[in-house]
């Protein structure tokens, strides 16, 4: 086992010097977190990071010294999402709570902007409002596993025997059609 410059022991999985790929990955995570706080989508974040990598614009977070990008550098929105998830996992739980509050505030703002259209009865606005409620319930952990119950013609729940009989009659109908 080798030692770090400060005299502490280092693991074989922790190199003495971080590689350029690791530095680039950490910077992408930091930049993604910063841009996500500003409210950008992963698509917009990917475009911004690609422009920064190609030196077409400057970054929002400071870049480590010696960090370079290939001339044809690109990053996808999926990679930005993956970097965001990794960065959030490293952040303290208070940081995750901050993002939850930010997301809730955005949901409330969107719902408020939909209110006039919802009051007028516009179907699309109502659908979007329902999706917003579902999204915020999942964020806050309110959405519990749901049970769905099949009902018969009389409105009462179906028994297991009735379900098997119904499945059997469906198979018979399929055989008759062939």
C-alpha positions as CSV (number, residue, x, y, z in Angstrom):
1,X,0.0,0.0,0.0
2,X,1.2,3.5,-0.8
3,X,0.9,6.7,1.0
4,X,-0.6,10.1,0.1
5,X,1.5,13.2,0.1
6,X,0.2,14.1,3.5
7,X,1.4,10.7,4.9
8,X,-2.0,8.9,5.1
9,X,-2.4,5.5,3.6
10,X,-4.2,5.3,0.3
11,X,-6.3,2.5,-1.1
12,X,-5.5,1.0,-4.5
13,X,-8.8,2.3,-5.7
14,X,-7.9,5.8,-4.8
15,X,-5.2,7.1,-7.1
16,X,-2.6,9.6,-6.0
17,X,-3.7,12.1,-8.6
18,X,-7.2,12.3,-10.0
19,X,-7.4,11.6,-13.8
20,X,-8.7,14.2,-16.2
21,X,-11.9,12.1,-16.8
22,X,-12.7,12.2,-13.0
23,X,-12.1,15.9,-12.9
24,X,-14.3,16.4,-15.9
25,X,-17.0,14.2,-14.4
26,X,-17.0,16.1,-11.1
27,X,-17.1,19.5,-12.9
28,X,-20.1,18.2,-15.0
29,X,-21.9,17.2,-11.8
30,X,-21.2,20.6,-10.2
31,X,-22.3,22.5,-13.3
32,X,-25.4,20.3,-13.7
33,X,-26.4,20.9,-10.1
34,X,-25.9,24.7,-10.5
35,X,-27.9,24.8,-13.8
36,X,-30.7,22.6,-12.4
37,X,-31.1,25.0,-9.4
38,X,-31.6,27.7,-12.0
39,X,-34.5,25.7,-13.4
40,X,-33.1,24.5,-16.7
41,X,-34.2,21.2,-18.3
42,X,-31.7,18.4,-18.8
43,X,-31.8,19.1,-22.6
44,X,-30.8,22.8,-22.0
45,X,-28.1,21.7,-19.5
46,X,-26.7,19.3,-22.1
47,X,-26.6,22.0,-24.7
48,X,-24.9,24.4,-22.2
49,X,-22.3,21.9,-21.2
50,X,-21.5,21.0,-24.8
51,X,-21.0,24.7,-25.6
52,X,-18.7,25.1,-22.6
53,X,-16.7,22.0,-23.6
54,X,-16.3,23.5,-27.1
55,X,-15.2,26.9,-25.6
56,X,-18.2,28.7,-27.2
57,X,-19.3,30.1,-23.8
58,X,-18.1,30.3,-20.2
59,X,-19.2,28.0,-17.4
60,X,-21.2,29.0,-14.3
61,X,-19.0,27.1,-11.9
62,X,-15.2,27.4,-11.8
63,X,-13.4,24.8,-13.8
64,X,-10.4,22.9,-12.2
65,X,-7.0,23.9,-13.5
66,X,-5.8,21.9,-16.4
67,X,-9.2,20.6,-17.3
68,X,-9.5,20.2,-21.1
69,X,-12.2,18.9,-23.4
70,X,-11.9,17.1,-26.7
71,X,-12.6,19.4,-29.7
72,X,-15.8,17.5,-30.6
73,X,-17.1,17.3,-27.0
74,X,-20.8,16.5,-26.6
75,X,-23.0,15.3,-23.7
76,X,-26.5,13.9,-23.8
77,X,-29.4,14.8,-21.6
78,X,-29.3,11.3,-20.2
79,X,-25.7,11.8,-19.2
80,X,-26.6,15.0,-17.5
81,X,-29.4,13.3,-15.6
82,X,-27.0,10.5,-14.5
83,X,-24.5,13.2,-13.3
84,X,-27.2,15.0,-11.5
85,X,-28.3,11.8,-9.7
86,X,-24.7,11.0,-8.7
87,X,-24.2,14.5,-7.4
88,X,-27.4,14.5,-5.4
89,X,-26.4,11.1,-3.9
90,X,-23.2,12.7,-2.7
91,X,-24.9,15.8,-1.3
92,X,-26.2,15.9,2.2
93,X,-29.9,15.2,2.8
94,X,-30.5,18.9,3.4
95,X,-29.4,19.5,-0.2
96,X,-31.9,17.0,-1.5
97,X,-34.6,18.6,0.6
98,X,-33.7,22.0,-0.9
99,X,-34.3,20.5,-4.4
100,X,-37.6,19.1,-3.3
101,X,-38.7,22.5,-2.0
102,X,-37.6,24.1,-5.2
103,X,-39.5,21.6,-7.3
104,X,-42.6,22.0,-5.1
105,X,-42.4,25.8,-5.5
106,X,-42.2,25.3,-9.3
107,X,-45.2,23.0,-9.3
108,X,-47.2,25.5,-7.3
109,X,-46.3,28.3,-9.7
110,X,-47.3,26.2,-12.7
111,X,-50.6,25.3,-11.0
112,X,-51.3,28.9,-10.2
113,X,-50.7,29.8,-13.9
114,X,-53.2,27.1,-14.9
115,X,-55.9,28.2,-12.5
116,X,-57.7,30.6,-14.9
117,X,-57.9,27.9,-17.6
118,X,-59.0,25.3,-15.1
119,X,-61.8,27.5,-13.9
120,X,-63.0,27.9,-17.5
121,X,-63.1,24.2,-17.8
122,X,-60.4,23.7,-20.4
123,X,-59.7,20.0,-20.6
124,X,-55.9,20.3,-21.4
125,X,-55.3,22.6,-18.4
126,X,-57.2,20.1,-16.1
127,X,-55.1,17.2,-17.4
128,X,-51.9,19.1,-16.8
129,X,-53.1,20.1,-13.3
130,X,-53.7,16.5,-12.5
131,X,-50.2,15.5,-13.7
132,X,-48.8,18.3,-11.6
133,X,-50.6,17.0,-8.5
134,X,-49.4,13.5,-9.2
135,X,-45.8,14.7,-9.7
136,X,-45.8,16.6,-6.4
137,X,-47.3,13.7,-4.6
138,X,-44.5,11.4,-5.8
139,X,-41.9,14.0,-4.9
140,X,-43.2,14.4,-1.4
141,X,-43.8,10.6,-0.9
142,X,-47.6,11.0,-0.6
143,X,-48.3,8.6,-3.4
144,X,-48.9,5.3,-1.8
145,X,-49.2,2.0,-3.6
146,X,-52.6,1.7,-5.1
147,X,-54.9,-1.2,-5.1
148,X,-57.3,-1.7,-8.0
149,X,-60.4,-3.7,-7.5
150,X,-62.3,-5.4,-10.3
151,X,-66.1,-5.1,-9.9
152,X,-68.8,-7.2,-11.4
153,X,-72.1,-6.1,-13.1
154,X,-73.7,-5.5,-9.7
155,X,-70.9,-3.2,-8.6
156,X,-69.6,-5.7,-6.0
157,X,-66.0,-7.0,-6.0
158,X,-65.3,-10.1,-8.1
159,X,-64.3,-13.2,-6.3
160,X,-61.4,-15.4,-7.4
161,X,-63.8,-18.1,-8.7
162,X,-65.6,-15.5,-10.9
163,X,-62.3,-14.3,-12.3
164,X,-61.2,-17.8,-13.2
165,X,-64.6,-18.5,-14.8
166,X,-64.4,-15.2,-16.8
167,X,-60.8,-16.1,-17.9
168,X,-62.0,-19.6,-18.9
169,X,-65.0,-18.2,-21.0
170,X,-62.6,-15.8,-22.7
171,X,-60.3,-18.7,-23.7
172,X,-63.4,-20.7,-25.0
173,X,-64.5,-17.7,-27.1
174,X,-60.9,-17.4,-28.6
175,X,-60.9,-21.1,-29.5
176,X,-64.3,-20.8,-31.2
177,X,-63.2,-17.9,-33.3
178,X,-60.2,-19.9,-34.6
